[in-house]
Amino acid sequence: MFARSVSIHLKPNSSVGFTKQIENEVVPTLRKQAGFQDELTFVAMGGTEAVAISLWDKKENADAYARTDCPEVLKILHRFVEGIPMVQVYEVANSTFHKLAATA
């Protein structure tokens, strides 16, 4: 399993709108993607930073999303975001949430 972590600097007073946009437009888009498993979105106290973590069954599926629909998702969120989001991809080593075991 793989995770895409997107670190986002939010514009002032935009965390509520950002959260609603994630729920109403981004999550439905993700659910249509091959290999998508789950989405977790965190907003820091004060509402100026956010991290969105999507979980994917294969790296290829996460990469395909990054090439195809992710640019559209960033356009949807643009009015809430300052600067360029930072993306990192990780292999999931373990997860109690999904009861995964590390693959060695």
C-alpha positions as CSV (number, residue, x, y, z in Angstrom):
1,M,0.0,0.0,0.0
2,F,1.2,3.5,-0.8
3,A,0.4,6.9,0.7
4,R,0.5,10.3,-1.0
5,S,1.1,13.1,1.5
6,V,0.2,16.6,0.4
7,S,1.3,19.5,2.6
8,I,-0.6,22.7,2.0
9,H,-0.3,26.3,3.3
10,L,-3.9,27.7,3.6
11,K,-4.9,31.2,3.0
12,P,-6.2,33.0,6.1
13,N,-9.7,32.1,7.2
14,S,-10.1,29.4,4.6
15,S,-9.9,26.2,6.5
16,V,-13.7,25.7,6.7
17,G,-14.1,26.2,3.0
18,F,-11.1,24.0,2.3
19,T,-12.6,21.2,4.4
20,K,-16.0,21.5,2.7
21,Q,-14.4,21.4,-0.7
22,I,-12.4,18.3,0.2
23,E,-15.5,16.5,1.4
24,N,-17.8,17.7,-1.5
25,E,-15.5,17.5,-4.5
26,V,-12.2,15.9,-3.8
27,V,-13.2,12.8,-2.0
28,P,-15.9,11.9,-4.6
29,T,-13.2,12.3,-7.3
30,L,-10.8,10.1,-5.4
31,R,-13.4,7.4,-4.9
32,K,-13.6,7.1,-8.7
33,Q,-9.9,6.3,-9.0
34,A,-8.5,2.8,-9.5
35,G,-6.8,1.6,-6.4
36,F,-7.9,4.4,-4.1
37,Q,-8.4,3.2,-0.5
38,D,-8.9,6.2,1.9
39,E,-8.3,9.9,2.4
40,L,-7.3,11.6,5.7
41,T,-7.2,15.4,5.9
42,F,-5.7,17.2,8.8
43,V,-5.9,21.0,9.5
44,A,-3.5,22.4,12.1
45,M,-4.8,24.5,15.0
46,G,-5.1,28.0,13.7
47,G,-6.1,26.8,10.2
48,T,-3.1,27.9,8.2
49,E,-1.6,24.4,7.5
50,A,-3.2,21.2,6.2
51,V,-2.0,17.8,5.3
52,A,-4.0,15.5,3.0
53,I,-3.0,11.8,2.9
54,S,-4.5,9.5,0.4
55,L,-3.9,5.7,0.6
56,W,-3.6,3.6,-2.5
57,D,-3.3,-0.1,-3.1
58,K,-0.4,0.3,-5.6
59,K,2.2,3.0,-6.4
60,E,1.1,2.8,-10.0
61,N,-2.4,3.9,-9.1
62,A,-1.2,6.8,-6.9
63,D,1.1,7.8,-9.8
64,A,-1.7,7.6,-12.3
65,Y,-3.9,9.8,-10.1
66,A,-1.0,12.3,-9.8
67,R,-0.8,12.5,-13.6
68,T,-4.5,12.7,-14.5
69,D,-6.9,14.0,-11.8
70,C,-4.6,15.6,-9.3
71,P,-4.0,18.8,-11.4
72,E,-7.8,19.3,-11.6
73,V,-8.1,18.8,-7.8
74,L,-5.4,21.4,-7.2
75,K,-7.4,23.8,-9.4
76,I,-10.5,23.2,-7.3
77,L,-8.6,23.9,-4.1
78,H,-6.6,26.9,-5.5
79,R,-8.7,29.6,-3.9
80,F,-7.9,28.2,-0.5
81,V,-4.1,27.5,-1.0
82,E,-1.1,29.8,-0.8
83,G,2.0,28.7,-2.7
84,I,2.7,25.3,-4.1
85,P,1.6,22.2,-2.2
86,M,4.4,19.8,-1.4
87,V,3.8,16.1,-2.4
88,Q,5.6,13.1,-1.1
89,V,4.9,9.4,-1.8
90,Y,5.5,6.7,0.9
91,E,5.2,3.0,1.1
92,V,3.0,2.2,4.0
93,A,5.1,0.2,6.5
94,N,2.2,-0.6,8.9
95,S,-1.2,0.6,9.8
96,T,-3.5,-0.4,12.6
97,F,-6.3,1.4,10.8
98,H,-6.1,-0.9,7.8
99,K,-4.5,-3.8,9.7
100,L,-1.6,-3.9,7.3
101,A,1.7,-5.7,7.8
102,A,5.0,-4.3,6.6
103,T,6.4,-6.0,3.6
104,A,10.1,-6.7,3.8
